[in-house]
Amino acid sequence: MSFMDKAKNKAEEIAGKAKEATGDATSNENLKRDGQTDQGSAHTKQAGENVKDVFKGDK
């Protein structure tokens, strides 16, 4: 996995955590749910990249 892919996935995860925390602090369930969705998406992308790395033989 390239460094840029890792950075993009991490940035999406951090943004999702921020959205979730903001939604929680303001009692905005939609924003909180959006943040959780963003985090899930980032984790899924990361897992896909890890699978690609295994088949390519990268560590």
mmJSON file of the N, C-alpha and C atoms, coordinates in Angstrom:
{"data_MODEL":{"atom_site":{
"group_PDB":["ATOM","ATOM","ATOM","ATOM","ATOM","ATOM","ATOM","ATOM","ATOM","ATOM","ATOM","ATOM","ATOM","ATOM","ATOM","ATOM","ATOM","ATOM","ATOM","ATOM","ATOM","ATOM","ATOM","ATOM","ATOM","ATOM","ATOM","ATOM","ATOM","ATOM","ATOM","ATOM","ATOM","ATOM","ATOM","ATOM","ATOM","ATOM","ATOM","ATOM","ATOM","ATOM","ATOM","ATOM","ATOM","ATOM","ATOM","ATOM","ATOM","ATOM","ATOM","ATOM","ATOM","ATOM","ATOM","ATOM","ATOM","ATOM","ATOM","ATOM","ATOM","ATOM","ATOM","ATOM","ATOM","ATOM","ATOM","ATOM","ATOM","ATOM","ATOM","ATOM","ATOM","ATOM","ATOM","ATOM","ATOM","ATOM","ATOM","ATOM","ATOM","ATOM","ATOM","ATOM","ATOM","ATOM","ATOM","ATOM","ATOM","ATOM","ATOM","ATOM","ATOM","ATOM","ATOM","ATOM","ATOM","ATOM","ATOM","ATOM","ATOM","ATOM","ATOM","ATOM","ATOM","ATOM","ATOM","ATOM","ATOM","ATOM","ATOM","ATOM","ATOM","ATOM","ATOM","ATOM","ATOM","ATOM","ATOM","ATOM","ATOM","ATOM","ATOM","ATOM","ATOM","ATOM","ATOM","ATOM","ATOM","ATOM","ATOM","ATOM","ATOM","ATOM","ATOM","ATOM","ATOM","ATOM","ATOM","ATOM","ATOM","ATOM","ATOM","ATOM","ATOM","ATOM","ATOM","ATOM","ATOM","ATOM","ATOM","ATOM","ATOM","ATOM","ATOM","ATOM","ATOM","ATOM","ATOM","ATOM","ATOM","ATOM","ATOM","ATOM","ATOM","ATOM","ATOM","ATOM","ATOM","ATOM","ATOM","ATOM","ATOM","ATOM","ATOM","ATOM","ATOM"],
"id":[1,2,3,4,5,6,7,8,9,10,11,12,13,14,15,16,17,18,19,20,21,22,23,24,25,26,27,28,29,30,31,32,33,34,35,36,37,38,39,40,41,42,43,44,45,46,47,48,49,50,51,52,53,54,55,56,57,58,59,60,61,62,63,64,65,66,67,68,69,70,71,72,73,74,75,76,77,78,79,80,81,82,83,84,85,86,87,88,89,90,91,92,93,94,95,96,97,98,99,100,101,102,103,104,105,106,107,108,109,110,111,112,113,114,115,116,117,118,119,120,121,122,123,124,125,126,127,128,129,130,131,132,133,134,135,136,137,138,139,140,141,142,143,144,145,146,147,148,149,150,151,152,153,154,155,156,157,158,159,160,161,162,163,164,165,166,167,168,169,170,171,172,173,174,175,176,177],
"type_symbol":["N","C","C","N","C","C","N","C","C","N","C","C","N","C","C","N","C","C","N","C","C","N","C","C","N","C","C","N","C","C","N","C","C","N","C","C","N","C","C","N","C","C","N","C","C","N","C","C","N","C","C","N","C","C","N","C","C","N","C","C","N","C","C","N","C","C","N","C","C","N","C","C","N","C","C","N","C","C","N","C","C","N","C","C","N","C","C","N","C","C","N","C","C","N","C","C","N","C","C","N","C","C","N","C","C","N","C","C","N","C","C","N","C","C","N","C","C","N","C","C","N","C","C","N","C","C","N","C","C","N","C","C","N","C","C","N","C","C","N","C","C","N","C","C","N","C","C","N","C","C","N","C","C","N","C","C","N","C","C","N","C","C","N","C","C","N","C","C","N","C","C","N","C","C","N","C","C"],
"label_atom_id":["N","CA","C","N","CA","C","N","CA","C","N","CA","C","N","CA","C","N","CA","C","N","CA","C","N","CA","C","N","CA","C","N","CA","C","N","CA","C","N","CA","C","N","CA","C","N","CA","C","N","CA","C","N","CA","C","N","CA","C","N","CA","C","N","CA","C","N","CA","C","N","CA","C","N","CA","C","N","CA","C","N","CA","C","N","CA","C","N","CA","C","N","CA","C","N","CA","C","N","CA","C","N","CA","C","N","CA","C","N","CA","C","N","CA","C","N","CA","C","N","CA","C","N","CA","C","N","CA","C","N","CA","C","N","CA","C","N","CA","C","N","CA","C","N","CA","C","N","CA","C","N","CA","C","N","CA","C","N","CA","C","N","CA","C","N","CA","C","N","CA","C","N","CA","C","N","CA","C","N","CA","C","N","CA","C","N","CA","C","N","CA","C","N","CA","C","N","CA","C","N","CA","C","N","CA","C"],
"label_alt_id":[null,null,null,null,null,null,null,null,null,null,null,null,null,null,null,null,null,null,null,null,null,null,null,null,null,null,null,null,null,null,null,null,null,null,null,null,null,null,null,null,null,null,null,null,null,null,null,null,null,null,null,null,null,null,null,null,null,null,null,null,null,null,null,null,null,null,null,null,null,null,null,null,null,null,null,null,null,null,null,null,null,null,null,null,null,null,null,null,null,null,null,null,null,null,null,null,null,null,null,null,null,null,null,null,null,null,null,null,null,null,null,null,null,null,null,null,null,null,null,null,null,null,null,null,null,null,null,null,null,null,null,null,null,null,null,null,null,null,null,null,null,null,null,null,null,null,null,null,null,null,null,null,null,null,null,null,null,null,null,null,null,null,null,null,null,null,null,null,null,null,null,null,null,null,null,null,null],
"label_comp_id":["MET","MET","MET","SER","SER","SER","PHE","PHE","PHE","MET","MET","MET","ASP","ASP","ASP","LYS","LYS","LYS","ALA","ALA","ALA","LYS","LYS","LYS","ASN","ASN","ASN","LYS","LYS","LYS","ALA","ALA","ALA","GLU","GLU","GLU","GLU","GLU","GLU","ILE","ILE","ILE","ALA","ALA","ALA","GLY","GLY","GLY","LYS","LYS","LYS","ALA","ALA","ALA","LYS","LYS","LYS","GLU","GLU","GLU","ALA","ALA","ALA","THR","THR","THR","GLY","GLY","GLY","ASP","ASP","ASP","ALA","ALA","ALA","THR","THR","THR","SER","SER","SER","ASN","ASN","ASN","GLU","GLU","GLU","ASN","ASN","ASN","LEU","LEU","LEU","LYS","LYS","LYS","ARG","ARG","ARG","ASP","ASP","ASP","GLY","GLY","GLY","GLN","GLN","GLN","THR","THR","THR","ASP","ASP","ASP","GLN","GLN","GLN","GLY","GLY","GLY","SER","SER","SER","ALA","ALA","ALA","HIS","HIS","HIS","THR","THR","THR","LYS","LYS","LYS","GLN","GLN","GLN","ALA","ALA","ALA","GLY","GLY","GLY","GLU","GLU","GLU","ASN","ASN","ASN","VAL","VAL","VAL","LYS","LYS","LYS","ASP","ASP","ASP","VAL","VAL","VAL","PHE","PHE","PHE","LYS","LYS","LYS","GLY","GLY","GLY","ASP","ASP","ASP","LYS","LYS","LYS"],
"label_asym_id":["A","A","A","A","A","A","A","A","A","A","A","A","A","A","A","A","A","A","A","A","A","A","A","A","A","A","A","A","A","A","A","A","A","A","A","A","A","A","A","A","A","A","A","A","A","A","A","A","A","A","A","A","A","A","A","A","A","A","A","A","A","A","A","A","A","A","A","A","A","A","A","A","A","A","A","A","A","A","A","A","A","A","A","A","A","A","A","A","A","A","A","A","A","A","A","A","A","A","A","A","A","A","A","A","A","A","A","A","A","A","A","A","A","A","A","A","A","A","A","A","A","A","A","A","A","A","A","A","A","A","A","A","A","A","A","A","A","A","A","A","A","A","A","A","A","A","A","A","A","A","A","A","A","A","A","A","A","A","A","A","A","A","A","A","A","A","A","A","A","A","A","A","A","A","A","A","A"],
"label_entity_id":["1","1","1","1","1","1","1","1","1","1","1","1","1","1","1","1","1","1","1","1","1","1","1","1","1","1","1","1","1","1","1","1","1","1","1","1","1","1","1","1","1","1","1","1","1","1","1","1","1","1","1","1","1","1","1","1","1","1","1","1","1","1","1","1","1","1","1","1","1","1","1","1","1","1","1","1","1","1","1","1","1","1","1","1","1","1","1","1","1","1","1","1","1","1","1","1","1","1","1","1","1","1","1","1","1","1","1","1","1","1","1","1","1","1","1","1","1","1","1","1","1","1","1","1","1","1","1","1","1","1","1","1","1","1","1","1","1","1","1","1","1","1","1","1","1","1","1","1","1","1","1","1","1","1","1","1","1","1","1","1","1","1","1","1","1","1","1","1","1","1","1","1","1","1","1","1","1"],
"label_seq_id":[1,1,1,2,2,2,3,3,3,4,4,4,5,5,5,6,6,6,7,7,7,8,8,8,9,9,9,10,10,10,11,11,11,12,12,12,13,13,13,14,14,14,15,15,15,16,16,16,17,17,17,18,18,18,19,19,19,20,20,20,21,21,21,22,22,22,23,23,23,24,24,24,25,25,25,26,26,26,27,27,27,28,28,28,29,29,29,30,30,30,31,31,31,32,32,32,33,33,33,34,34,34,35,35,35,36,36,36,37,37,37,38,38,38,39,39,39,40,40,40,41,41,41,42,42,42,43,43,43,44,44,44,45,45,45,46,46,46,47,47,47,48,48,48,49,49,49,50,50,50,51,51,51,52,52,52,53,53,53,54,54,54,55,55,55,56,56,56,57,57,57,58,58,58,59,59,59],
"pdbx_PDB_ins_code":[null,null,null,null,null,null,null,null,null,null,null,null,null,null,null,null,null,null,null,null,null,null,null,null,null,null,null,null,null,null,null,null,null,null,null,null,null,null,null,null,null,null,null,null,null,null,null,null,null,null,null,null,null,null,null,null,null,null,null,null,null,null,null,null,null,null,null,null,null,null,null,null,null,null,null,null,null,null,null,null,null,null,null,null,null,null,null,null,null,null,null,null,null,null,null,null,null,null,null,null,null,null,null,null,null,null,null,null,null,null,null,null,null,null,null,null,null,null,null,null,null,null,null,null,null,null,null,null,null,null,null,null,null,null,null,null,null,null,null,null,null,null,null,null,null,null,null,null,null,null,null,null,null,null,null,null,null,null,null,null,null,null,null,null,null,null,null,null,null,null,null,null,null,null,null,null,null],
"Cartn_x":[0.854,0.0,0.894,0.504,1.317,1.103,2.09,2.016,0.796,0.508,-0.631,-1.955,-2.106,-3.326,-3.48,-2.38,-2.415,-2.811,-2.216,-2.492,-3.947,-4.464,-5.861,-6.816,-6.549,-7.413,-7.367,-6.179,-6.036,-6.751,-6.627,-7.291,-8.809,-9.317,-10.762,-11.219,-10.401,-10.724,-10.75,-9.754,-9.678,-10.846,-11.175,-12.316,-13.603,-13.736,-14.922,-15.016,-13.874,-13.867,-14.257,-13.781,-14.12,-15.611,-16.163,-17.598,-18.405,-17.993,-18.712,-18.669,-17.51,-17.373,-18.197,-18.199,-18.988,-20.473,-20.893,-22.293,-22.703,-21.804,-22.076,-22.179,-21.269,-21.25,-22.463,-22.969,-24.1,-25.429,-25.399,-26.599,-27.188,-26.328,-26.746,-26.499,-27.544,-27.416,-27.011,-27.478,-27.106,-25.61,-25.063,-23.631,-22.815,-23.27,-22.592,-22.589,-23.714,-23.837,-22.972,-22.922,-22.057,-20.593,-20.187,-18.816,-18.496,-19.441,-19.24,-19.153,-19.958,-19.93,-18.593,-18.094,-16.797,-15.679,-15.729,-14.714,-14.797,-15.995,-16.178,-15.66,-15.915,-15.429,-13.902,-13.279,-11.818,-11.24,-11.876,-11.392,-11.543,-12.638,-12.849,-11.803,-11.511,-10.486,-9.125,-8.824,-7.551,-7.445,-8.524,-8.517,-8.304,-8.938,-8.746,-7.31,-6.696,-5.298,-4.391,-4.717,-3.923,-3.987,-5.16,-5.3,-4.444,-4.472,-3.637,-2.163,-1.761,-0.352,0.046,-0.854,-0.551,-0.296,-1.118,-0.968,0.245,0.623,1.804,3.091,2.97,4.137,4.773,4.088,4.599,4.338,5.089,4.854,4.393],
"Cartn_y":[-1.168,0.0,1.222,2.157,3.363,4.241,5.061,5.988,6.9,7.332,8.242,7.571,6.29,5.573,5.474,5.163,5.082,6.42,7.49,8.827,9.231,8.93,9.274,8.505,7.217,6.415,6.91,7.251,7.754,9.101,9.964,11.267,11.095,10.149,9.899,9.366,8.505,7.968,9.082,9.948,11.05,12.018,12.318,13.202,12.574,11.275,10.576,10.633,10.469,10.554,11.955,12.966,14.351,14.606,14.114,14.266,13.577,12.366,11.615,12.352,12.854,13.577,14.855,15.566,16.797,16.479,15.434,15.023,14.612,13.924,13.5,14.707,15.654,16.841,17.74,17.755,18.627,17.881,16.604,15.751,15.675,15.742,15.643,14.207,13.406,11.985,11.76,12.616,12.459,12.668,13.682,13.959,12.839,12.374,11.274,10.021,9.718,8.55,8.702,9.916,10.176,9.929,10.348,10.132,8.655,7.905,6.464,5.802,6.262,5.73,6.023,7.237,7.604,6.729,6.465,5.614,4.187,3.692,2.348,2.247,3.276,3.31,3.302,4.081,4.135,2.785,2.124,0.813,-0.224,-0.146,-1.076,-0.875,0.369,0.654,0.149,0.35,-0.1,-1.622,-2.325,-3.784,-4.24,-3.57,-3.907,-3.705,-2.634,-2.373,-3.423,-3.854,-4.889,-6.209,-6.54,-7.754,-7.649,-6.489,-6.285,-6.472,-5.939,-6.064,-7.528,-8.33,-9.737,-10.427,-10.137,-10.788,-10.258,-9.031,-8.465,-8.876,-9.344,-9.731,-8.576,-7.421,-6.265,-6.468,-5.736,-5.793,-4.476],
"Cartn_z":[0.0,0.0,0.0,-0.767,-0.845,0.396,0.622,1.755,1.624,0.399,0.19,0.543,0.182,0.535,2.045,2.725,4.185,4.79,4.269,4.792,4.558,3.383,3.076,3.976,4.169,5.035,6.478,6.951,8.314,8.471,7.462,7.507,7.547,6.768,6.765,8.122,8.717,10.036,11.085,11.061,12.033,11.846,10.595,10.326,10.836,10.668,11.171,12.681,13.348,14.816,15.272,14.557,14.904,14.706,13.604,13.352,14.444,14.785,15.812,17.152,17.521,18.791,18.786,17.669,17.561,17.658,16.958,17.021,18.421,19.11,20.485,21.412,21.25,22.113,21.892,20.663,20.347,20.294,20.66,20.614,19.211,18.207,16.815,16.346,16.376,16.048,14.59,13.68,12.269,12.065,12.691,12.567,13.215,14.343,15.034,14.151,13.552,12.673,11.424,10.873,9.713,10.062,11.239,11.682,11.825,12.361,12.496,11.126,10.197,8.829,8.168,8.337,7.758,8.325,9.615,10.236,9.696,9.539,8.999,7.575,6.801,5.421,5.384,6.246,6.291,6.69,7.647,8.09,6.979,6.238,5.13,4.042,3.721,2.713,3.181,4.445,5.008,4.905,5.22,5.135,3.699,2.756,1.342,0.902,1.356,1.014,1.648,2.86,3.52,2.752,2.221,1.418,0.159,-0.484,-1.677,-1.333,-0.19,0.239,0.42,0.964,1.19,-0.156,-1.143,-2.434,-3.206,-2.944,-3.597,-2.887,-1.643,-0.86,-0.119,-0.064,0.68,2.155,2.956,4.398,4.904],
"occupancy":[1.0,1.0,1.0,1.0,1.0,1.0,1.0,1.0,1.0,1.0,1.0,1.0,1.0,1.0,1.0,1.0,1.0,1.0,1.0,1.0,1.0,1.0,1.0,1.0,1.0,1.0,1.0,1.0,1.0,1.0,1.0,1.0,1.0,1.0,1.0,1.0,1.0,1.0,1.0,1.0,1.0,1.0,1.0,1.0,1.0,1.0,1.0,1.0,1.0,1.0,1.0,1.0,1.0,1.0,1.0,1.0,1.0,1.0,1.0,1.0,1.0,1.0,1.0,1.0,1.0,1.0,1.0,1.0,1.0,1.0,1.0,1.0,1.0,1.0,1.0,1.0,1.0,1.0,1.0,1.0,1.0,1.0,1.0,1.0,1.0,1.0,1.0,1.0,1.0,1.0,1.0,1.0,1.0,1.0,1.0,1.0,1.0,1.0,1.0,1.0,1.0,1.0,1.0,1.0,1.0,1.0,1.0,1.0,1.0,1.0,1.0,1.0,1.0,1.0,1.0,1.0,1.0,1.0,1.0,1.0,1.0,1.0,1.0,1.0,1.0,1.0,1.0,1.0,1.0,1.0,1.0,1.0,1.0,1.0,1.0,1.0,1.0,1.0,1.0,1.0,1.0,1.0,1.0,1.0,1.0,1.0,1.0,1.0,1.0,1.0,1.0,1.0,1.0,1.0,1.0,1.0,1.0,1.0,1.0,1.0,1.0,1.0,1.0,1.0,1.0,1.0,1.0,1.0,1.0,1.0,1.0,1.0,1.0,1.0,1.0,1.0,1.0],
"B_iso_or_equiv":[0.0,0.0,0.0,0.0,0.0,0.0,0.0,0.0,0.0,0.0,0.0,0.0,0.0,0.0,0.0,0.0,0.0,0.0,0.0,0.0,0.0,0.0,0.0,0.0,0.0,0.0,0.0,0.0,0.0,0.0,0.0,0.0,0.0,0.0,0.0,0.0,0.0,0.0,0.0,0.0,0.0,0.0,0.0,0.0,0.0,0.0,0.0,0.0,0.0,0.0,0.0,0.0,0.0,0.0,0.0,0.0,0.0,0.0,0.0,0.0,0.0,0.0,0.0,0.0,0.0,0.0,0.0,0.0,0.0,0.0,0.0,0.0,0.0,0.0,0.0,0.0,0.0,0.0,0.0,0.0,0.0,0.0,0.0,0.0,0.0,0.0,0.0,0.0,0.0,0.0,0.0,0.0,0.0,0.0,0.0,0.0,0.0,0.0,0.0,0.0,0.0,0.0,0.0,0.0,0.0,0.0,0.0,0.0,0.0,0.0,0.0,0.0,0.0,0.0,0.0,0.0,0.0,0.0,0.0,0.0,0.0,0.0,0.0,0.0,0.0,0.0,0.0,0.0,0.0,0.0,0.0,0.0,0.0,0.0,0.0,0.0,0.0,0.0,0.0,0.0,0.0,0.0,0.0,0.0,0.0,0.0,0.0,0.0,0.0,0.0,0.0,0.0,0.0,0.0,0.0,0.0,0.0,0.0,0.0,0.0,0.0,0.0,0.0,0.0,0.0,0.0,0.0,0.0,0.0,0.0,0.0,0.0,0.0,0.0,0.0,0.0,0.0],
"pdbx_formal_charge":[null,null,null,null,null,null,null,null,null,null,null,null,null,null,null,null,null,null,null,null,null,null,null,null,null,null,null,null,null,null,null,null,null,null,null,null,null,null,null,null,null,null,null,null,null,null,null,null,null,null,null,null,null,null,null,null,null,null,null,null,null,null,null,null,null,null,null,null,null,null,null,null,null,null,null,null,null,null,null,null,null,null,null,null,null,null,null,null,null,null,null,null,null,null,null,null,null,null,null,null,null,null,null,null,null,null,null,null,null,null,null,null,null,null,null,null,null,null,null,null,null,null,null,null,null,null,null,null,null,null,null,null,null,null,null,null,null,null,null,null,null,null,null,null,null,null,null,null,null,null,null,null,null,null,null,null,null,null,null,null,null,null,null,null,null,null,null,null,null,null,null,null,null,null,null,null,null],
"auth_seq_id":[1,1,1,2,2,2,3,3,3,4,4,4,5,5,5,6,6,6,7,7,7,8,8,8,9,9,9,10,10,10,11,11,11,12,12,12,13,13,13,14,14,14,15,15,15,16,16,16,17,17,17,18,18,18,19,19,19,20,20,20,21,21,21,22,22,22,23,23,23,24,24,24,25,25,25,26,26,26,27,27,27,28,28,28,29,29,29,30,30,30,31,31,31,32,32,32,33,33,33,34,34,34,35,35,35,36,36,36,37,37,37,38,38,38,39,39,39,40,40,40,41,41,41,42,42,42,43,43,43,44,44,44,45,45,45,46,46,46,47,47,47,48,48,48,49,49,49,50,50,50,51,51,51,52,52,52,53,53,53,54,54,54,55,55,55,56,56,56,57,57,57,58,58,58,59,59,59],
"auth_comp_id":["MET","MET","MET","SER","SER","SER","PHE","PHE","PHE","MET","MET","MET","ASP","ASP","ASP","LYS","LYS","LYS","ALA","ALA","ALA","LYS","LYS","LYS","ASN","ASN","ASN","LYS","LYS","LYS","ALA","ALA","ALA","GLU","GLU","GLU","GLU","GLU","GLU","ILE","ILE","ILE","ALA","ALA","ALA","GLY","GLY","GLY","LYS","LYS","LYS","ALA","ALA","ALA","LYS","LYS","LYS","GLU","GLU","GLU","ALA","ALA","ALA","THR","THR","THR","GLY","GLY","GLY","ASP","ASP","ASP","ALA","ALA","ALA","THR","THR","THR","SER","SER","SER","ASN","ASN","ASN","GLU","GLU","GLU","ASN","ASN","ASN","LEU","LEU","LEU","LYS","LYS","LYS","ARG","ARG","ARG","ASP","ASP","ASP","GLY","GLY","GLY","GLN","GLN","GLN","THR","THR","THR","ASP","ASP","ASP","GLN","GLN","GLN","GLY","GLY","GLY","SER","SER","SER","ALA","ALA","ALA","HIS","HIS","HIS","THR","THR","THR","LYS","LYS","LYS","GLN","GLN","GLN","ALA","ALA","ALA","GLY","GLY","GLY","GLU","GLU","GLU","ASN","ASN","ASN","VAL","VAL","VAL","LYS","LYS","LYS","ASP","ASP","ASP","VAL","VAL","VAL","PHE","PHE","PHE","LYS","LYS","LYS","GLY","GLY","GLY","ASP","ASP","ASP","LYS","LYS","LYS"],
"auth_asym_id":["A","A","A","A","A","A","A","A","A","A","A","A","A","A","A","A","A","A","A","A","A","A","A","A","A","A","A","A","A","A","A","A","A","A","A","A","A","A","A","A","A","A","A","A","A","A","A","A","A","A","A","A","A","A","A","A","A","A","A","A","A","A","A","A","A","A","A","A","A","A","A","A","A","A","A","A","A","A","A","A","A","A","A","A","A","A","A","A","A","A","A","A","A","A","A","A","A","A","A","A","A","A","A","A","A","A","A","A","A","A","A","A","A","A","A","A","A","A","A","A","A","A","A","A","A","A","A","A","A","A","A","A","A","A","A","A","A","A","A","A","A","A","A","A","A","A","A","A","A","A","A","A","A","A","A","A","A","A","A","A","A","A","A","A","A","A","A","A","A","A","A","A","A","A","A","A","A"],
"auth_atom_id":["N","CA","C","N","CA","C","N","CA","C","N","CA","C","N","CA","C","N","CA","C","N","CA","C","N","CA","C","N","CA","C","N","CA","C","N","CA","C","N","CA","C","N","CA","C","N","CA","C","N","CA","C","N","CA","C","N","CA","C","N","CA","C","N","CA","C","N","CA","C","N","CA","C","N","CA","C","N","CA","C","N","CA","C","N","CA","C","N","CA","C","N","CA","C","N","CA","C","N","CA","C","N","CA","C","N","CA","C","N","CA","C","N","CA","C","N","CA","C","N","CA","C","N","CA","C","N","CA","C","N","CA","C","N","CA","C","N","CA","C","N","CA","C","N","CA","C","N","CA","C","N","CA","C","N","CA","C","N","CA","C","N","CA","C","N","CA","C","N","CA","C","N","CA","C","N","CA","C","N","CA","C","N","CA","C","N","CA","C","N","CA","C","N","CA","C","N","CA","C","N","CA","C","N","CA","C"],
"pdbx_PDB_model_num":[1,1,1,1,1,1,1,1,1,1,1,1,1,1,1,1,1,1,1,1,1,1,1,1,1,1,1,1,1,1,1,1,1,1,1,1,1,1,1,1,1,1,1,1,1,1,1,1,1,1,1,1,1,1,1,1,1,1,1,1,1,1,1,1,1,1,1,1,1,1,1,1,1,1,1,1,1,1,1,1,1,1,1,1,1,1,1,1,1,1,1,1,1,1,1,1,1,1,1,1,1,1,1,1,1,1,1,1,1,1,1,1,1,1,1,1,1,1,1,1,1,1,1,1,1,1,1,1,1,1,1,1,1,1,1,1,1,1,1,1,1,1,1,1,1,1,1,1,1,1,1,1,1,1,1,1,1,1,1,1,1,1,1,1,1,1,1,1,1,1,1,1,1,1,1,1,1]
}}}
